[in-house]
Amino acid sequence: MALRISLLCLTTVLLLTAGRASAAPPVGIPEQGRPIFEARCASCHGPQGRGDGPQAPFLSPRPASLISAGTSVKTDAELLAVITNGKPRTSMPAWNGLLTEQERRDVLAYIRTLVRFHPHSPTPPPNGHH
């Protein structure tokens, strides 16, 4: 009986995982997203994604910093929705009709490379000797 229940649980987990994997969207390619970002996004978001592009001072509200903590914690799905549909009451356009789905994913993949974490090495424990 326990073996049967274990097999049922394992089958359920595998089916759920397989369903999720097959529904997973294709991953973007940062190298292909970079020229698109430079041509379409950098004028507002800036070359490093800081929201400081040459058009930024003329926009209200200002463009988002793509490297901020607030943006970094958003899921890929959330960011892809903004790239696809734009952002109401801002200058962020919908790229749905102008870029293919793969190009939007490539741009997102490139944006993710702009955030660079440089973890500090932990402080060594104090030496027991004075």
Protein Blocks (a to p, Z undefined) as FASTA:
>chain_A
ZZmmmmmmmmmmmmmmmmmmmmpccdddfklmmmmmmmmmmmmnopnonopafklmmpcc
ddddfkbmklmmpcfklmmmmmmnopehiabdcfklmpcfklmmmmmmmmmmmpccdddd
ddddddfbZZ
